[in-house]
Amino acid sequence: MSTVPRLVVALLLWIICFAAPGRLSTAGSGDLEVVAASDLRFALGEIAAQFERMRGVRVRITLGSSGQLAAQIVQGAPFDVFFSADEAFIHALIRQGAIRQDSVRLYALGRIVVWVRAGSPLDVTQGGLGTLTDRRVRYVAIANPAHAPYGRAAEEALRSAGAYERVKAKLVLGENVTQALQFAQTGNADAAIVALSLAVAPPVRSAGRYWVIPSDLHRPIRQAAGITTTSRRQPLAEAFLDFVTVGSGREVLRQYGFGSPPEQP
């Protein structure tokens, strides 16, 4: 189909702009290395900037899908702190000796939304998930459920709403939730199911409309973080984790639509 090359082009552009560097900042070898699920793209960048001003250090952030980042940590990537969109990856890394169990924190509950471009004729505020079954919708972008928790939640929500069978042939899988959003932003998908934290971010807010998917349609997106056992900046990593989970970062997360976790793991 004529739209397939457009999807390929969009993927290549995303790789060049986002996937290849994978960074929100550039820094030297003495800086804190943080890896995070891509739903934190805007929120964690803002939090890191505050921390940098307060502590006089640099925080280098690598973004991706939680499953892929976890695999990199197992393979020995030199990261200090891992923010996962699924606590299961954190606990799996604990079992493999890659994350300090005593450092683990639940830091947020994620939410998902149906998102369309501002110029789209689709009325997601009225149609909700049912909008995706509209004949005008040819492609729906979600993160890959195989390794992205937000993609898994999107699939669960579609099944719970009884819409999955009518939508599955339209699904286009991004490597992570940020790429799924970009497919919709560029017109290579007519709609996307993405993180609320991305939809409300200032660079995205005016570019589209969204409908928040009820949380009872999918399992809770319990997000956890921990410090790697190989980190050579343990005190700094602990300070940053505290800043995000109990310090000023908590308010930033709330502003980006993240729910507060009910309990610590």
C-alpha angles and dihedrals in degrees: 000000000000092000094059095077088050089055090050091050091048091051092051091048090050091051091051095045102035118003100049098054094024090188139124091194140010122233147152133270094274095061129103112266112214127179120195145173110265094245084077093058096115102022097050092044089057093046093048091052090055091048092049092053092048098045102028092233134113124246116205113201127200117192132201145115114315094239094051093046091050089053090052091053091051088051090056104262108170099244128145106199131021123202108194127191087215122048089209091075091053093051091047089055090050089056089051092050094246100112127047107243093209091058099055119120134175101229106174152354112234127219130202131215140188105243131194132173119267092249095050118120089217116109103213093167089067102027101042113179089346088070089074091064091059113121090234090064109087100162132029117190122214133159115266106274090209093075108358117082092205090056090051091051090049091054092046091051092050091051093047091051092050091241102107099092091052094046105036095087089056096052119121114189123220122197088242139356094272091057091048088056091048091054088058094042092055094046095249087118126034093219141357140205105225143153118291087225090066096043093056096044113117095243091053105031097083094040098069152357129252145190120212112235113228109257092226090069092072141025114276114276096229108187122201138180136200144171119254118243090230096054113128091197101059098150092047091046090052091049092051093047090051091048091054099042106035105008134063091310091072091067091048090053090051091052089055092055101261116145122227114255113246096220145001118259 
